[in-house]
């Protein structure tokens, strides 16, 4: 799938762009844990049953899962900044609706609208890729990706403080105020990306994906209440499998699908998404276990007897550490690659949970566990968008990162269901109240450790980092399409379009030559822009000639590779017309004067 630019000139990203986008990400992530401090009081506050009250949390989770890939695709088509503002606006409306009601149904509607804002995370990552220079992109994406955990971690103490000293509706007024501030800052600071994907929005695909996700996530979140072997739970799981299979078959037949499943099935993308589920599982376990352990009365023999606010403060380092990990990730990734930082992050998480099994007897020990696991999750979360972006074209950044964010949400959903079941089944009945046990807490930590082990196994199978030149030439679905057209042209088929050898578009042209000066046929020639993104690709013709159009004047790198030859890179500046540049595979890369 190719991309185009809009007619509007792009404003240059300022130094405030990254902090503003990260702030927007933190604001929408707050919605996920906003009500955690008052979960046990929701039935009383809403005058309903405990089973019905859980829908206040489930609705946010479901809408967030559905919104992330859909808003990512809409951003690719119609503008990422525009869709980011739309997501935040819907969140504000939902927060105000919840703030003005004590009734269950309006509260669920409001919470559903709040979850819709989760699409802001992949949109922010996409904006960063489109606007930032390569040297700033690593740390910026790391901060944006970590904002999911940062917002969730910081929301716990803040929400606990508000809920303990004011009316609980103040939580929603505060969320609405943060949303309005994020919208204002985005309008003032963040420019719109000029990149647009071609094609139209796949409405049937969006509806099919939404139906499949709801059918899948609903029994996961409600399975403990309904019974895991109940006809309702099993029936919904079966329906989810059928709907998602039919949706996948439909997507494979479309020219402009909501999700490019062929790209998603690539080794790097598939393994990264599966590892994301495991990271999501491990992240949510600590958020569920430590607050309960800290607030249980000391009379239980293992509870730490802390207030709601103190419990939130002890867990807050989880989010703070994730925030401060972003610049560390950027340095590590620049030197060793995102695959290595993902592995390192997972190892640190594993050490944190393994050590946490023996660090549950004092409040300060939970702080140590939070810091350690927060550092690992920060590295792991920061690595995920870099791995995804390195494997997909610019026109699919929003949708691909939306799908990756969805995988993390699925991980947290699975974690919530499994840990909730473990804690419930191992709880002691004290005066008619189910009290979690230390055994349940430790089993939960072991489950998180097992998830980390699975994530590590997946990460080790990710492709290793290649040298800089070949890393820039990583395949994408757009490149595959260009090369396929070039293959057809070389075979003598009639083909219209830019970037095919034998045509003479306005851009770079020349020949690919071997060591003896002989022309090299079917050499892969790639055009790379100043941000390190692919701007075009073709194959050399039988006489070694190639031709590549350029989207705009400016500096580019021309890279060539042929079977039996090493990579070659030339830097070149396009100043209009056709620029003759011969690529000699016998020589190292050299600078071509303008």
N, C-alpha and C positions, 0 to 999 in steps of 0.2 A: 504494500500500500504506500503510495507516494504522498508527498506533502508539498504544499505551496505556501506562499506568503500572502499576507493581506496587502491591500493598497495603502494602508496607513503605515507611515514610518514608525519603527519601534523606538520608544524612549529608552535611553540607556538606564540600566539598573544602577541605583544609587547604593551607598553603603548601608542604608537603612532597609533595603529590600529584604535581605535574609532575616534580620531580627523580626520584621513585621510578619513575614510568612511563617516563621517559627512560632510567633505569638498566636497567630490564627490557628495553627495546628494544636497548640497547647489548649486554647480555648475550646475547640471542638472535642478534644480528648477528655476534658473535664466532665463532659456530659455522661461519660461511661461510668464514672465512680461518684457522681455528685450525690447520690442518695444512699451510698453505702453506710454512712453513719446512722441513718434513720431506718434501715431496712426492717429491723425488728418491730418498729413502731408503725409501719405503714398500714397494717390492718386496722389499727385504732384510729389513725389519722384520717383514713379514707372511709371508715365505717364499712369495712368489707371483710371477707374471709382471707386467711393467709394465702390460699391458693390463688385467689383473684388478684391479691396485691402483688404477686410476683410478676404479673403482666406489665407492671409499671417499669420493671427492669428489662423484661424480655422484649418488649416492644422497641426499646431503644437499640438493643442488640440486633434485632432483625432488620430494622430500617437502615442501620449503619452498614450491615453486611450487603444489603441490596444496593444501597446508594453508591458505594465506593467504585465498583467497575462502571456503573452507568454514568456517573458524573465525570469519571475519567475520560470516557469516550466522548461525551458531550463537550468536554474541554478541548479535546483534540480537534473536534469539528468546528466549534463556534467560539473558542477563546477560553483559555484556562482561567484568566483573571475574572472574566465575566461569570463563569460557573462557580468560581470561588466565592464571589460576592453573593451569588444566588444561594449557595449552600449556607453561608453565614446568616443571610436574611431569613431563610426558612427556620434556622435554629432559634433566632431571636423571637420569631412568631410563636414557635413551640414553647419557649421558655416563658413568655408572657401568658400564654394560655394556661400553663401549669400553675403560674403564680396566682391566678385569679380564681382557682377552683379547689374544692375539697371533694369533688365527686370523682368516682373511679373512671368513668368513660372519658370525660374531657381530659383527665390527667393522662390516660393512656395515649390519647390523640396528641397531646402536647409532647409527651416523651417520644413518640414516634417521629414527630417533626424534628426534635432535637437530635435524634440519632442520624437523621438524614445528612447532617453536617459532616459526617466522617469522610465524605468525599473530598473535603478540603485538603487532606493529607497528600494524596497522590497528585492533586492539582498543584499544590505548592511545590512538590518535587519536580513536576513537569515544567513549571515556570522557571525554576532554577536552572534546569538543564538548557532551556531555550535561551536564557539571558546571560548567564554568568560565564566568565572566562574559565578555562580549564583549571587554573591554579586555585580558584576559589570554590570550585564545584564540590570537591570532596567533603570538606568540613561543613558546607552549607547543607548538602543533602543529608549528612549524618545528623545534624541538628534537627532538620525537619522530620526525618524518619523517627528519631528518638522522642519527638514531641508527643507521640502516642503514650509512651510510658511516663514522660515528664508530667504531662497534664493529669494523667491518672494518679500519679504519686503525690503531686502537690495538692490535688483536690481533696484528698483524705483529711489532712489536718485542718485545712481551711473550712471544709464543709462541717467537720466536727465542731470547730469553734463557733461557727454560725448557728448550727443546730442546737448547741448546748446553751447558748445565751440569748437567742432571738427566736422568733417564729420561723418555722421550717420553710415557709414560703419565700423567705428572704434569700434562700439558695437560688431560686429561679430568677428573682429580681437581679441578683448579682450576675448570674449567667447571661441574662439579657443585656445588662450593661457592658459586660466584657465583649459580647458579640457585636454590639453597636460600635464599641471602640475599635475592634478588629476591622470592621467594615470601613470606618472612617480612615484608619491608617492605610488600609489596602488601596482605597481610592486615591489617597494623597501621595503614596510612595511607590506602589508596585505598578510597573508598566505592563501593558498587555503583550503577550507573545505574538510575534508576527506569523508564527508557523501554524498552518492549518492542515488537517488531513483531508484528502479528497474523499468523496462519497457522501452518503446520507446516513442519518441515524437509523439503526436497526431496531425499530419499535417491537416487532415480533420477538426478536432476540432478547430485548430487555425484559419483556413480559415473561418469556419462557425462563430466563435466568432468575428473575424475581420469584416466580412460582416454585422453581426447583429449590432455591435457597431457603425459602420459607418452609417448604415441606421437609427439608433436611434439618434445619436448625431448630424448628419448633419441637420435635420429639427429643432433641438433645437437651434443650433447656427445660422441658417439662416432663422428661422421662421419669424423674424421681417421684413426681406427684402422680403421674398416670400409671406408673409401673412399667418397667422396661420390657416385660413380656406381654403387655396388654395389647389387645387388637388395635387400639388407636395408635399406639407408638409404632408397632410393627407395620401397620397399614400406611402410616405417613412415610416411614423409611422406604417402603416399597414404591410408593407413589413418587418419592423424590428420585429414586433411581430411574424410573421410567421417564419422568419428565426431563431430567438432565441428559439422558441418553438421546431422546428425541431432539432436545435443544441442540446438542452437539452435532447431530447429523444435519440439522438445518443450518447451523453456523458454517459447517464445512462446504456447503453448497453456495454460500453467498459471496459476492465479490467484495462487499464492504461489511463484514460481520461486526457485531458488538465486541467480540473477543476473537482475535486471530488464534484459533486453536492450533494451527500448524506451528506458529511461533511459540505458543505456550508449551507445545510438546517437545521443543528442543531441550537437549540435555541440561544446559545451564539454567534455562528458565524453569523447567519442571522441577529439578532438584532444589533450586532456590525457593520455589513456592512450597515444596514439601518441608524443607527445613524451617520455613517461616511458621508453619503450623506448630512445629515442635518448640520454637522460641516463644510463640504465643501461649502454649500450654505452660511452659516454665515460668513465664512472667506472671501469670494470673495466680499461680499457687501461693506465692508469698503474699500477695494482696489479700487472699482469702484466709490464710492461716495466722499470720502474725497479729493482725488487729484483734482476732478472737482470743488468742493466747494472752495478749497483753491486758485485755479487759476482764478476763475470767477472774473471779474472786480468789484471793490467796488461800481461802479455806479449802479449796479443792485439792491443795497439795502441790499443784503445778501452775495454776493461774498466777499472773503477775500483779493483779489487782490495780491496774492503772485506769485513769479516767479516759473518756473518749478522746479528749484533746491530746493527752500525753501519748496515747496509742497512735494517733495520727502523726504526731511529731516523730515518734520512733521509726515509723515507716517512711516518712518524708525523704530521708536520704536516698531511698530507692530512686525517686525521680530526679533529685538534685545531682546525684552521681551520673545518671544517664545524660543530663545536660552538659556536665563538664567533661564527659568522655568524648564529645564530638571533635574537638581539636586534636585530641590524642589519636582518635581513629584516623583523621586526615593524614597525619604523619606516618602512621603504621601502614595505611593502605597505599600511600604514594610509594613506599619503599617495597612492601611485600605483596600488595594486591588485596582486594576485598575478600577473596577466598580465605587467605591466611588470617585476616582479622575476624572473619566469621568463626573460624575454627578456634582461635584464641578466645573469643568471647564466650563460645559454648563451653570451653574448658573452664573458664573462670566461673561461669554459672554452676557447672557441675561441682567445682570445689566449694562454692558458696553453700549449695544445698547439702552436700556431704558433711561439711563442717557444721552447718546449721542443725544437724541432728543432735549434736551435743551442746549447742549454744541456745538453750531455751529456758534457762533458769534465772535470768536477770534481764532487765530492760536494756541495759547497755549491750548485752550480747545480741539482742535483736537488731540493734543499730549496726553492729559490725556485720551481721548477716545481710542487712539491707544494703549497706555500702558495697559489699563484695558482689552480691548478685546484681545490683544496679550497674556496676561497672561492666560486668559481663553482658548484660542485656543491652546496655548502651552500645558496646562494640558490635554485638550481633545485629541489632536493629539498624545500625548505621551502615553495615555492609550490604544489607539486602537491596536497597534501591540502586546501589552502584553495580551490583551483579545483574540486576534486571536491565538497567539502562545500557550496560555494555553488550547486551544481547538482543536489543530491539531497536528499530529505527526511530528517529525523532518523532515521526508522525504518530507513533503508537505509545509514546511515553506515558501519557495520562492513563490510558486504558490498562496498560501493562502494570503500572504501579498501583492502580486501583484494584486489580486482581490480586496483587501481592498483599496489599493491605487487607483484602478480604480473607486471604489465607491466615493472616495473623488473627483476625476476628474469629475465624472458625476454630483456631487453636484455643483462644480464650473461652469460647463457648464450650468446647469439649472439656477444657480444664474445669470450668465452673460446674458442669454436670457431674463429672467424675469425682472431683474433690467433695462436692456437696453430698454425693451418695456415700463416699467413704466416711465423712465426718458424721453423717446421720446414722449409718449402720453401726458405727463404733461408739456412739454416744451413750452416756449413762442417763437414766431417768431419775431426776432429783425433784421430788415434789411436783411431778407432772410436767417438768421442763426438761427437754433434751439438752444435756451439757456435753460438748465435745471433750474427748479424752486425749491425753498425751499420745496414746497409741495411734489415734486417728491423725494427729498432727504429723507424727513421724512417718506414717504410711504415705501421707500426702507429699512430704518432702522426698520420699523414695520414688514416688510416681514422677515427680518433677525431674529427678536425677535420671530416671529411665528415658524420659522424653529428650533430655539433653544428649544422652548416649545415642539415640536414634538420629537426632539432628547432626551429631558429629559424624556418624557413618555416612549420612547423605552429603555432608559438606566435603568429606574426603574424596568423594566421587565427582565433585565439580572439576571442570577443566582447570589445570594449573595456569598461572599467569604466564603469558608469553612476552617476548621482548616488545618494546614500545611500538615499533612499526606494525608488527603483526597484530598487536592488540587493537590498533586502530582499524585493522582490516577485518575485524570479527564480522561474521556473516550476519545479515539481517534479512527480513522478508523483502524489504525494498531492494536490497542488493541482489537477492535471488531473482527477483522479477527483471531487473535490468540485465543481468547476465543471461537469463533465459531468452530475452529478446535479442541480445547480441548473438547467442548461439543460433537462433533461427535466421538471423540476417546472414551469418557466415555460411549457413547451410543453403542459402540462396532463396529463402522465403522472403516475401515482401513484408516489410514491417515499417510502420511509421512511428516516429517518436524520437526523442533526444537520447544521446549517449550511446548510439549504436555505431560500431566501426563501419566505415565506408561513407557515412554522412559527413557533412562539413558544418556543424553548428558553430556558433560564435562562442569560442572558449579555447581550450587547449587541444592541440593536435600534434602529431609527430609519429615516431616509430619506436618500437621496442627492439633493441639490438642485443645480440649475444656477444661473447668475448671476442669472436673473430669478425665481428661487424655484420654477421648475417642476421636478417630479420627473424624475429621470434613470433610465431603464430600462436594464437589462443593464449597469450599471456594476460593475466588479470591486471587491469589498470584501475586504480581507485583514486578518487579526488577527495581530499580531506580539508575541511575548512579550519579557520583559526581556533575554533573551540574544540577541535579534535573529533568532530562529527563527520560522518561520511556525507559528501555532497553529490556523489555520482559514481558509477562503476561501469566498466565495459570490458570487452575482450579484444585483443588485437587481431587484425585480419591476417590473411595468408601472407601478405607482404610486410607484416609487422606494424602496419599503420593502425592508429587509433584516433578517436575524436571524442572529446568530452565537453559538453556545454557547462557553463558556470552560471549559478543563480544570480550572482552580483559581482562587481569588480572587487578586488581585494586580494589578500594573501591566501595561498593554498599550498598544500603539499600533494604532489603527485607520487603515488607509490605503485610499483609494478612487482609482480611475482609470476614466475613461470616454473613449470615442473623441471626440477634439476638445477634451479638457480636460487640464490638467496634473495631476500627482499631488497628493494631499492627504493629510496625516497629522494625526491627533489623538492626544494621549496621554490615556489614561483608566485609572482604577483600578476594578476590579470588586470590590464588597463584598457580593455576594449578590443574588439576584433578577435582574430585568431592568433594564439600564441604558439608558435612552433617549438616544441620541446621533445627532443629525442631522449628516451630512457635507455641507458646503456647498462645492461645487467652485469657487465664485467667490472663496473666501477662502483665505488661507494656513493652514497647520496651526495649531491652537491647543490650549491645555491645557484639558481638561475636568475640573472639580473632582470629587472623589469623592463 
